[in-house]
Amino acid sequence: MERRGETSEIPVISIVGGRSNSGKTTLLEKIIREAKRRGWRVATLKHDVHGFEMDQPGKDTYRHAQAGADVVAISSPNRIAILESVADDQPLDEVLARISGVDVIFTEGYKRGNKPKIEVYRSEVHTELFSKHEELIAIASDISFDNGIPCFGLDDASGICDLIEEKFEVKGGFR
């Protein structure tokens, strides 16, 4: 039997919005909780165009990186983190290729990426949909759309996960 993430393609779904504060992270948190309730093993990938620092000054791994290590890893009984220095923003597919052993990958912040998208649209923040019609698998919104794309309420993580289950045959299988 094939295990998703080892020999078959892992579904990648991008949670996008036309602007900051559209509710992407809030919706994604709800989807993750529902996916975990269903027994799915979930990975997320957040794109940050501004750069980030996960390590803390003074900690051993921070000191390793400051000394010049290109890759710094830390491992404990509960988690592993690997921080790698890169010269440029890496293509989405190259970053995704490093993720395995999960049933589904959700991205946030890759609105120009080439993956199926769920667009978060809040009427107080947006005036039009950002994504192209053919890129969208769903819309999560506080208003209804009649454009042939499934539309869910901003709190309907169950409905969104039902769609993902059906469209991408996500069943869970790593427990």
N, C-alpha and C positions, 0 to 999 in steps of 0.2 A: 504494500500500500504506500502510495506517495504521501509524504508529509509536506504540507504547504511550506514554502520557504526553503526547502532543501532541493527538490527537483522540479518544482512547478513555480510559476510566477506568483508572487505575492501581490494581491490587489493594493493599489495605491490610490487614495482618494484625498484630494486637496480641499481643505476648508478655506474659502476665500471671501473677501469682501472688498468693495471698492475703496474703502478708506479705513483709517485707524478708528478704533472705538465702535466698530460695527457689530461686535458681539461674537467674533470668531472664536476666541479662547473660551468664552462662556459656553457656547454651543458645543465646542469640542470636548470640554470637560463632561458635559451631559452625555455625549455620544460614547466617550470612553467608559464612563460608569455603566451605561447600558450594555456595551459590548462585553465588559468584564462580567456583568451579571449573566450574560449568555454563555460564558465560558471561552470567549475569544482571547487569544493572546495578541496584544496590541502594541505596536510601536508608533511613536510620533516623531516627527521631524519638523522643527521650527526654524524658519529662515529669518535671520536678523541681519539686515543690510548695514547696521551700524557697528557690528562687531560686538563681542561679549567677552567677559572674563569669568570663568567658572571657579577658578582656583582662588585661594585666599592668601594674601601676602603673609609671609612668615611660615606657612605650612611647608612640609617637606616637598610635596609635588610642585608647588609654586617655585620653590628654590631650585628644583631640578630644571624647570623650564627657564628660569632666569639665568641659570648657568649655561644654557644653550641646548638642552635636549629638544629634539624635533618632535618626539612622541613621548608623552608622559602617561603612564597608566597607573591606576590604583585599584586594588582589589580587596574586598572584605567578604565575609561569609554571606552578605546580603546583596551586594552590588559590585559592578565593575564599571569604571569610567576610563575612557581613553581620550586624551586630548592631543591633537596633532596640529602642529603649525603648518599652515599652507600659505603659498604666495598670493593666491587669488581666490575669489569666490569659486567654489567647485560646482560643476554641473549637477543638477538634481539627480540624474540617473547614476552618476558616480557615487554620490553620497548614499543613495538608496541601495546600491550594490553591496554596501557594507552591513546591511541589516538582514538578518535571517532568523529563522525559528519563530516566526509569528504568523498569525492568520490574516492580519490586515495592517497596513501602514497608513496613518493619517498625516498629511502635511499641513502646516499652517504658514502662510506668508509666501507661498510660491504661486501667486496669482497669475503670473505669466508662464508658468510651467505647462508641460504637455500632458498632464494627468487629468482624469475625470474630476470634475469639480462640484462641490456643493457651495452655492453662494449664499452668504448671509446678507439679508437685505432688511434694514430697518428704515421705515418711512421717515423718521425724524432725522436720519443721517444721510440718506441716499435720495437721489432723484431719478436714477435709472440703474439697470443692471450693468455691472462691469464686464462680466464674462460674455463670450460669444455663445449663442444658443447651442451650437453643436458640442461645446465643451461641458455643458452642464448636465449632470444626472439628476440634480434636485436644487430647489431653492428653499431656504429656511427664512421665514419672514413674519412680520406682524400684520401683513396685508396679503390678500390672495392675488395670484397671477393666473391668467387664463391664456397661456402661451404653449400648452402642450408639454410643459416640463412639470414633473411632480413638485408640488409645493406643500411644505410642512410648516407648522407653527414653530416658533423659536424654542419651545420646550418639548417638542415631539421627537425626542431621541429614539424612542421605541419605533416609531414609524420610519425614521431614517435608517435605523439598523435593520428593520424588515426589508427595506428597499435594497440595502447593501447585501444582505443575506441572499436575496433573490437574484440580484443582478450579477453578483460576483461569486456566488455559491460559497460564502463564508459560513462555516459551521462550527468552528473551534476544533481543536484536536491536539493541543499541546498540553493538556492537563493530565 
